[in-house]
Amino acid sequence: MLAQDVAVALKGSHEVITMGEHELDICHSETVNDIIEQSRPDLVINCAAYTRVDDCETEQEKAFAVNATGVKNIALACRDRGSLLVHISTDYVFDGTKREPYREADETHPLSIYGQSKLAGENFVRTILTRYVIIRSLWLYGRGGNNFAATIHKRAQEKTELRVVNDQTGCPTYTCDLAHAIKALIGVNPQGIYHIANQGTCTWYEFARRIVELTNSTAEVIPMSSDELERPAKRPAYSVLDCSRFIQETGMELRHWDAALQEYLQEQQAEV
Ligand SMILES: NC(=O)c1ccc[n+]([C@@H]2O[C@H](COP(=O)([O-])OP(=O)(O)OC[C@H]3O[C@@H](n4cnc5c(N)ncnc54)[C@H](OP(=O)(O)O)[C@@H]3O)[C@@H](O)[C@H]2O)c1
């Protein structure tokens, strides 16, 4: 999902080579090495991950193979060829007990296997490379993949009632906006960890209600608790990210999530 928008955002200004899972399995270190050796990129942006958060609980080996060892393979190849690695990570490295926006240096404490595997990936990047960029974002939705916004949009047309959790607070982030933010960041000689998200905060329930409202659906959105939903992976109750480092260094502030959502839904409706 994110990779497609990143490729579009960078096309005019960079020579972009995209690699899907069929061309490059990041778990195979030799293939990773060969491809980076052949193409010798100035910059590698790793958007690949095993992102099925609940499945990670039962598929721990796969989660760590992709999200940790795969990232290690890329970091080693980047070190050997002198390419700058921009690696995408997640708010799920935090446990959500803080009640104000998380800063880059805040203590990590993932609650899920997905979060643990993503943190292990971050740690490989930080120990292998002296110069790197780790971007943590959250609650992604966009044109290129399955996501919460698309699911609610679809279900709101089919059902009269939707139950959505109201005890997790974060910030929905549009992949198109994140892609442009990545483009801005790579232009300012970045180093280290950055938090990037759309502005504002909400719960999943509030996000769903807004989707229903904006698409003129008559479906009723009913709040529920995470305990009632009983999903295998535990999620942070609060994972708003403090993006001030990114804003300071790039001079760019992403728009409010509501404005981004409106654009996304308009585009979805135009496609239909
Ligand atoms: N989605 C979110 O809400 C969210 C929130 C915070 C951070 N992030 C992070 O943002 C990044 C992009 O997320 P996204 O939502 O765009 O994810 P996505 O749509 O699931 O894309 C990840 C891609 O990685 C591919 N992949 C999986 N295993 C691979 C392997 N071994 N080698 C090469 N490619 C492989 C997947 O292919 P298949 O589809 O064929 O498996 C998929 O195309 C990830 O690092 C994710 O952890 C996502």
PDBQT file of the ligand as one rigid body, heavy atoms in Angstrom, charges set to zero:
ROOT
HETATM    1  N1  LIG A 301      -0.700  -0.509   7.603  1.00  0.00    +0.000 N 
HETATM    2  C1  LIG A 301      -0.530   0.194   8.720  1.00  0.00    +0.000 C 
HETATM    3  O1  LIG A 301      -1.501   0.596   9.369  1.00  0.00    +0.000 OA
HETATM    4  C2  LIG A 301       0.847   0.527   9.205  1.00  0.00    +0.000 A 
HETATM    5  C3  LIG A 301       0.987   1.291  10.367  1.00  0.00    +0.000 A 
HETATM    6  C4  LIG A 301       2.268   1.636  10.791  1.00  0.00    +0.000 A 
HETATM    7  C5  LIG A 301       3.374   1.214  10.090  1.00  0.00    +0.000 A 
HETATM    8  N2  LIG A 301       3.211   0.431   8.988  1.00  0.00    +0.000 N 
HETATM    9  C6  LIG A 301       4.416   0.010   8.276  1.00  0.00    +0.000 C 
HETATM   10  O2  LIG A 301       4.440   0.676   7.033  1.00  0.00    +0.000 OA
HETATM   11  C7  LIG A 301       5.045  -0.155   6.043  1.00  0.00    +0.000 C 
HETATM   12  C8  LIG A 301       4.130  -0.281   4.847  1.00  0.00    +0.000 C 
HETATM   13  O3  LIG A 301       2.898  -0.834   5.294  1.00  0.00    +0.000 OA
HETATM   14  P1  LIG A 301       1.708  -1.150   4.291  1.00  0.00    +0.000 P 
HETATM   15  O4  LIG A 301       0.465  -0.986   5.092  1.00  0.00    +0.000 OA
HETATM   16  O5  LIG A 301       1.900  -0.432   3.018  1.00  0.00    +0.000 OA
HETATM   17  O6  LIG A 301       1.936  -2.699   4.116  1.00  0.00    +0.000 OA
HETATM   18  P2  LIG A 301       1.405  -3.727   3.018  1.00  0.00    +0.000 P 
HETATM   19  O7  LIG A 301       0.382  -3.096   2.156  1.00  0.00    +0.000 OA
HETATM   20  O8  LIG A 301       1.077  -4.970   3.760  1.00  0.00    +0.000 OA
HETATM   21  O9  LIG A 301       2.708  -3.924   2.166  1.00  0.00    +0.000 OA
HETATM   22  C9  LIG A 301       3.789  -4.679   2.621  1.00  0.00    +0.000 C 
HETATM   23  C10 LIG A 301       4.308  -5.407   1.431  1.00  0.00    +0.000 C 
HETATM   24  O10 LIG A 301       5.442  -6.185   1.824  1.00  0.00    +0.000 OA
HETATM   25  C11 LIG A 301       5.390  -7.378   1.066  1.00  0.00    +0.000 C 
HETATM   26  N3  LIG A 301       6.195  -8.429   1.663  1.00  0.00    +0.000 N 
HETATM   27  C12 LIG A 301       5.877  -9.290   2.660  1.00  0.00    +0.000 A 
HETATM   28  N4  LIG A 301       6.881 -10.157   2.867  1.00  0.00    +0.000 NA
HETATM   29  C13 LIG A 301       7.870  -9.824   2.007  1.00  0.00    +0.000 A 
HETATM   30  C14 LIG A 301       9.149 -10.352   1.733  1.00  0.00    +0.000 A 
HETATM   31  N5  LIG A 301       9.630 -11.394   2.398  1.00  0.00    +0.000 N 
HETATM   32  N6  LIG A 301       9.882  -9.773   0.743  1.00  0.00    +0.000 NA
HETATM   33  C15 LIG A 301       9.421  -8.730   0.048  1.00  0.00    +0.000 A 
HETATM   34  N7  LIG A 301       8.194  -8.178   0.254  1.00  0.00    +0.000 NA
HETATM   35  C16 LIG A 301       7.443  -8.727   1.218  1.00  0.00    +0.000 A 
HETATM   36  C17 LIG A 301       3.918  -7.720   1.071  1.00  0.00    +0.000 C 
HETATM   37  O11 LIG A 301       3.628  -8.645   0.049  1.00  0.00    +0.000 OA
HETATM   38  P3  LIG A 301       2.328  -9.606   0.216  1.00  0.00    +0.000 P 
HETATM   39  O12 LIG A 301       1.166  -8.697   0.272  1.00  0.00    +0.000 OA
HETATM   40  O13 LIG A 301       2.403 -10.442  -1.006  1.00  0.00    +0.000 OA
HETATM   41  O14 LIG A 301       2.541 -10.355   1.486  1.00  0.00    +0.000 OA
HETATM   42  C18 LIG A 301       3.295  -6.376   0.809  1.00  0.00    +0.000 C 
HETATM   43  O15 LIG A 301       3.192  -6.118  -0.562  1.00  0.00    +0.000 OA
HETATM   44  C19 LIG A 301       5.383  -1.450   6.755  1.00  0.00    +0.000 C 
HETATM   45  O16 LIG A 301       6.695  -1.399   7.207  1.00  0.00    +0.000 OA
HETATM   46  C20 LIG A 301       4.456  -1.458   7.956  1.00  0.00    +0.000 C 
HETATM   47  O17 LIG A 301       4.999  -2.217   9.017  1.00  0.00    +0.000 OA
HETATM   48  C21 LIG A 301       1.980   0.090   8.513  1.00  0.00    +0.000 A 
ENDROOT
TORSDOF 0
